[in-house]
Each structure stands twice: as C-alpha cells, then as structure tokens.
Amino acid sequence: MIDMLDMTDQQLNMQLEILLGAKEDRHRKGNVIKGTYSTSPKDYCTDPAASLEVQAKAIEVGAVKYMAHLVYCTGHNYHDGLTMDTARDMLLATSRQRAEAAYITLSSQD
C-alpha cells in the first residue's frame, strides 16, 4: 500500500473511486468500472466540485473524524484545539487537502 502523501493525484483519485464503490478496470489501466461501463476516475485532487462530493461522503461516514483529518491535512495539530487560523485553513483547504482528508476518513472505516 502506498502512503497517501506519496500518491500522485491520479493514484489518489483512483483510490478514492475504489473507496466509493467503483472497481479498478484491469483491462484499461487508469480507469474504473462504474456499473457496466469503464471511465476515468473523477479528479478529486484538482476539481473543487469533485472534491466537495468526496468531502460530503466522508462527512456522511464520520463528520468529526473528517474534521480531524482535515485539520491534519492543512498542517495543524488536532490536539491544539480549533483556533481561528485552523478554522481559516480548513475553510480555504485545497481540493487535494480535502481529497486527502476524505481518503483517510473513508479508508479508516470500521
């Protein structure tokens, strides 16, 4: 398993699609199978709308966990409390940071 921080955008997008229920297309490298068709994964790492979709799923799974992971992904320590700087950075999180926090949340489901 590749460490999330070492993943390229394409690898993280693929892993998020798999966590959301898609299957990796073994015949078309880089594609996922959704239902009966093969398609490229959504670009969660650079597309703000797609990152908000995966963020919504992560919040549905565990809102508090997702917030803690977003604090971490924006460079803060969750145990330091929620400061104005932390809140600002969470609101201004990049698509990649939201995707990383969602990946950690979705991959740590029980």
C-alpha positions in Angstrom: 0.0 0.0 0.0 1.4 3.4 -1.0 1.4 6.1 1.7 -1.3 8.7 0.8 1.2 11.6 1.0 3.4 9.8 -1.6 0.4 9.2 -4.0 0.2 11.1 -7.2 -3.1 12.9 -7.9 -4.1 10.1 -10.3 -3.3 7.4 -7.7 -5.3 9.2 -5.0 -8.2 9.8 -7.4 -8.2 6.0 -8.2 -8.1 5.0 -4.6 -11.0 7.4 -3.7 -13.1 5.9 -6.5 -12.5 2.4 -5.2 -13.4 3.5 -1.6 -16.6 5.0 -3.1 -17.5 1.6 -4.6 -16.0 1.6 -8.1 -13.8 -1.3 -9.3 -10.5 -0.9 -10.9 -10.6 -1.7 -14.6 -7.9 -4.4 -15.1 -8.1 -4.1 -18.9 -7.9 -0.3 -19.2 -5.2 0.9 -16.9 -6.1 4.1 -15.1 -9.9 3.6 -15.5 -12.5 2.4 -13.1 -15.7 0.4 -13.7 -18.9 2.0 -12.5 -21.9 -0.2 -13.2 -21.4 -1.6 -16.6 -19.0 1.0 -18.1 -15.4 1.9 -17.8 -14.5 5.5 -17.2 -11.7 7.7 -15.9 -11.8 8.5 -12.2 -13.1 11.9 -11.2 -10.4 14.4 -10.5 -10.9 14.9 -6.8 -7.4 16.4 -6.3 -7.8 19.4 -8.6 -11.5 19.8 -9.3 -13.2 21.7 -6.5 -16.7 20.4 -7.3 -15.4 16.8 -7.2 -13.5 17.3 -4.0 -16.7 18.6 -2.4 -18.5 15.5 -3.5 -16.0 13.2 -1.8 -15.9 15.5 1.2 -19.7 15.1 1.6 -19.3 11.3 1.5 -16.6 11.5 4.2 -18.7 13.7 6.4 -21.6 11.3 6.0 -19.3 8.5 7.2 -17.8 10.4 10.1 -18.0 14.2 10.4 -15.8 14.5 13.4 -13.2 12.2 12.0 -13.2 14.0 8.7 -12.7 17.4 10.5 -9.8 16.0 12.5 -8.3 14.6 9.3 -8.8 18.0 7.5 -7.1 19.7 10.4 -4.1 17.4 9.9 -4.1 17.7 6.1 -4.0 21.5 6.4 -0.9 21.3 8.6 -2.3 21.7 12.1 -2.4 19.5 15.2 -5.9 18.5 16.2 -4.9 18.4 19.9 -4.0 22.1 19.8 -7.7 23.0 19.6 -9.7 24.8 17.0 -8.1 28.2 16.5 -9.1 30.9 14.1 -6.0 30.1 12.0 -7.0 26.4 11.9 -10.6 27.3 11.0 -9.4 29.6 8.3 -7.1 27.0 6.8 -9.9 24.4 6.9 -12.2 26.7 5.0 -9.5 27.5 2.5 -8.4 23.9 2.0 -7.3 22.9 -1.4 -9.0 20.2 -3.4 -6.0 18.0 -2.7 -6.2 18.6 1.0 -10.0 17.8 1.0 -9.3 14.6 -1.0 -6.5 13.5 1.4 -8.7 14.1 4.4 -11.6 12.1 2.7 -9.2 9.3 1.9 -8.0 9.0 5.4 -11.6 9.1 6.7 -13.0 6.6 4.2 -10.1 4.2 4.4 -10.3 4.0 8.2 -14.0 2.9 8.3 -14.8 0.0 10.6 
